[in-house]
Amino acid sequence: MAETIIGLFKAEVINILGPWKSVGQVEWETLRWVDWFNTSRLLEPIGYITPNEAEVNFYAALNQTQNAA
């Protein structure tokens, strides 16, 4: 799975936004992409919502289940 993510990163960031003038530029764009990937991208398998929304929904459902018990 890591190889898939690395390939996706290279295709979306490294190859498109280059050429790079410094390591610092690559590090900054890496941080921006990781933040987007972990918080803002829409996930098709779970209904085109962001990971943040999915986490909120998960814990809300978990709390409802615990309250019912």
Secondary structure, DSSP 8 states (H G I E B T S, - for coil): -HHHHHHHHIIIIIHHH---S-HHHHHHHHHHHHHHHHHT--BGGGTSB-HHHHHHHHHHHHHHHHHH-
